[in-house]
Amino acid sequence: MNRFNGWTASLSNGDNVFEQPTVQGEKSSWQKLLDRLDAESLRITQLQLQRFGITITCDHHKKVDGYCMAYEATMVMFRETETRMQGVGSIVGDLVFMTWLDANGNVRHNIRPLSEMRVHSTLRNQHVTKDDGAK
């Protein structure tokens, strides 16, 4: 049995959207979802990441302003070791509370400024304010 690996977004109209493999030359599933949210005036009501039997659910409290999904790779200096991660996060004010998951099932958390993550977020097209760290 194949387990689903990727994000799942529940939308305000009741639809559920699942991450699909990216086709070269096309937008990613996440960018297509962000376009749909804008075009249809929808919002995400819940965002989950499922990988390797682990499910991460983003906070979906009323104080959450939006959501974010991104990929990240890190390398260790002087070693040829690369770690690839996928993360999802909740946006509260000008902060993004990210949870990352790597291929070994390791989970890590961090908090990043929205200004670093805006392009990957449901707030990508909203007016940028001075509080977001915009220049």
N, C-alpha and C positions, 0 to 999 in steps of 0.2 A: 504494500500500500504506500503510495507516495503522499507525503505530507506537504501541505501548502507552505511555501516559504515566501514571505513578502508582507507588505502592509495591507490592511483592510480598513476602509473608511466607511462609516455609516453616515448617511446624509440626512439632511432635514426633511427631505421628501420621502424617506423610508427606504431608498435604494441603498444597496451595499456595493462598493466598488473594490475590486481586488487588483493588486499589482500584477501587471503582465510583463513578460520579457520585452525589453526595448528593441525595436527594429532600427537598424542603422539608418541614419538620415531622418528619423522621425523623433518627435518629442517623446520623452519618457511617460510612463503611465501617470506619474505624479504631476508632471507639467500639464498633461491632458486633463487631469482631474481639476487642477487649479483653473484652467481655462473654462471648464464646465461650470465650476462654482460661480465664476464671474458672469458667464453668459446666462445662466439660469437663476441667478440670485439665490443660490443655495449656500448652505454651510455644513461643515462636518460636525456631527454630534458625538462621534466617538472614533478614535484612531487607535489601531492595534498593529503591532509588528509580531509576526510569527516566523520563527526560524529555528530549525533543528529541535523541534519539540518544545521550545520555550515561547511563551506568549507574553508580550509587554503591552499593557494598556495605558494609554496616556490619560492623565488627569482630565476629566471632563466636567469639572465644577463650573458653576456659573461665572466665576471670576476669570476663566480662561478666555483669552481674546482671540486665539487662533491656534493653528497646529503647524508643525514643521516635519519634514522628512528629508534625510540626506544620507549620502555615503561618504565615508572618509577612509583614507589609508594613511598609516604611519609606518615609518621606517626607523630602525635602530641604527645609530651612527656606528660605522666600522663593522657592521654586520650586514649580510644580505637578507635580512629578515623583514618582511613586510606584513603588516596586519591590516586586513580590510574589514571595515565595520559598516553596518547599516544602523541608522538611528531614527527615532521618532521623538517628538517633543511637544510640550504644551507651552503656549506663549501667555505670559502674564505681564502686562505692562510692557516694559522694554527689555524683558528677559525671556530667554528660551530655556526651558528645563528639559534637557535632552537625556535620553537613555539609549545607549549604544550596545549592540550585540555583535560579537565577532564569530567567525566560522567554528571556533572551539567552544562556543556557548558561554564565553566570558561576557559579563554584563558590566558596563561602567556608566556612570552618570556625570554630567557636568552642566554648568549653567553658563550660557553664552549671551552676549548682548544681541538684541534683535537686529541691530545694524549688520552683524556678521551673517545672519541667517535669513534675512528678509526675502531674498530671491528664492529660497526653498520653502517659503511659508505661505499660508493662506492669506497673509497680509501683504503679499508682494506688490499689489497694485494700489494699496491705500497710500494716502498722502504721508510722506515722510516728515516727521517733526524734528525739531532740535533735540528733543528728549531721546530720540532714537539714536543719537550719535551721528546724525547725518551732517555732512559738511557742505 
